[in-house]
Every structure is written in structure tokens, then in C-alpha cells.
Amino acid sequence: MRLKLTGFLGASAIILGAFGAHALAEILTETELASYKTGVQYHLIHAVYLLVLVTLSKKRSVKLAFYLAFGGVLLFSGSIYLLALDRIIGIDLDWLWPVTPIGGILLIGSWIFLFMGAETSN
């Protein structure tokens, strides 16, 4: 299941990145496009990170790191996508801004749980 979720995030990062580069480049302002690209960048980086977590270990802390990162990508990148697109969607989504740092906190938490679950060697 975790591998499927990882595949979904990886594919959606590529699709959304291509959509931004081709369909949105002429529609969004420079600031909106820069925000959108940030969402894609974090989305794609963490899709690769999730792939590493899936293959790394079955330890509970690493599994928790996986789910924190998955949720973090959905909240962090997802909210950035929506906030960057709200003008062209025609819906004021400014109320959504607190979701972005919550997603960031989940991403940071994921890296902390990975650190806590990492094997140490002497």
C-alpha cells in the first residue's frame, strides 16, 4: 500500500509540474507561478523520499515517518497549489494559508522520525 501511495505522489508531481510549466505559465503571475513551482519541488522531492522510506525499513518509526511525509505533501504542496490557483479558479482560498505550515510541520516531523528510527553503527 505504501508503495502505491508513493507511486501516486510521484506521478502526480510530474503531472502537476508539467501542467504548471505548460498550461499555467501564461495564466499565473510570476509570484503565483513561483509558489506553484515551490509546491511541485517539495512534492517531487518528498515522493523520492517516500520511495526511500518504503525500501528502507519496516520499523515503526520509519512507517510513521512515511505517513507524516505523505500527509505533509498533501497539506503543504496541496495548499500551495490551491493558493496559487485561487485567482484563476475564482474562489478566495486565503483561509487556507494555515494549512501550508501544518504540512511543513508534518514534513519536518517525518524527517525527525526517520532520524529517531535510523540504525546507528559504531
C-alpha positions in Angstrom: 0.0 0.0 0.0 2.8 2.4 0.9 4.5 1.7 -2.5 1.2 2.6 -4.3 0.8 5.8 -2.4 4.4 6.6 -3.3 3.7 5.9 -6.9 0.7 8.1 -6.8 2.7 11.0 -5.3 5.5 10.6 -7.8 3.2 10.5 -10.8 1.1 13.4 -9.6 4.2 15.5 -9.0 5.2 15.0 -12.6 1.7 15.7 -14.0 1.3 18.8 -11.9 4.8 20.1 -12.8 4.1 19.7 -16.5 0.7 21.3 -16.0 2.3 24.3 -14.4 5.0 24.6 -17.0 2.8 24.3 -20.0 -0.8 25.2 -19.1 -0.3 27.7 -16.3 2.9 29.6 -17.4 0.9 32.2 -19.3 -2.0 32.4 -16.9 -0.4 32.8 -13.5 1.5 35.9 -12.3 5.2 35.4 -11.6 4.6 35.2 -7.9 1.8 32.7 -8.3 3.9 30.6 -10.7 6.9 30.7 -8.3 4.7 29.5 -5.4 3.3 26.7 -7.6 6.8 25.6 -8.6 7.7 25.5 -4.9 4.8 23.2 -4.3 5.9 20.9 -7.2 9.5 20.9 -6.0 8.6 19.8 -2.4 6.1 17.4 -3.8 8.6 15.7 -6.1 11.5 15.7 -3.5 9.3 14.0 -1.0 7.9 11.5 -3.4 11.6 10.3 -3.8 12.0 10.5 0.0 8.9 8.3 0.4 10.4 5.7 -2.1 13.5 5.6 0.1 11.3 5.1 3.2 9.3 2.3 1.6 12.5 0.4 0.9 14.4 1.4 4.0 12.9 -0.4 6.9 9.8 -1.9 8.4 10.5 -0.2 11.7 7.5 1.5 13.3 9.3 4.9 13.4 10.1 4.7 9.7 6.5 3.8 8.9 5.3 6.7 10.9 7.8 8.9 9.0 6.3 7.7 5.8 2.7 8.7 6.8 3.8 12.0 8.2 5.6 12.8 4.9 2.6 11.7 2.8 0.2 13.8 4.8 2.7 16.7 4.8 3.0 16.6 1.0 -0.8 16.6 0.7 -1.2 19.6 3.0 1.9 21.6 2.1 2.0 21.2 -1.6 -1.7 20.8 -2.0 -2.4 24.1 -0.2 0.3 25.9 -2.2 -1.3 24.6 -5.4 -4.7 25.8 -4.4 -3.5 29.2 -3.1 -1.5 29.8 -6.3 -4.6 28.9 -8.4 -7.3 30.6 -6.4 -7.4 33.7 -8.6 -8.0 31.7 -11.8 -10.4 29.3 -10.1 -12.4 32.3 -8.9 -12.6 31.3 -5.3 -11.0 33.1 -2.4 -8.9 30.5 -0.6 -7.0 32.8 1.7 -8.4 31.0 4.7 -6.3 28.0 3.5 -3.0 29.6 4.3 -2.6 28.0 7.8 -2.6 24.5 6.1 0.7 25.1 4.5 2.8 25.4 7.7 0.9 22.5 9.2 2.0 20.4 6.2 5.6 21.7 6.7 5.5 20.7 10.3 4.4 17.2 9.2 7.3 17.0 6.7 9.8 18.1 9.4 8.3 15.5 11.8 8.8 12.8 9.2 12.5 13.6 9.0 12.7 13.6 12.8 11.0 10.2 13.0 13.4 8.9 10.3 16.3 10.2 12.4 14.9 8.5 15.5 14.4 5.2 13.7 17.7 5.2 11.9 20.2 2.4 12.8 23.4 3.6 14.4 26.7 1.9 13.7 29.8 2.2 15.7 
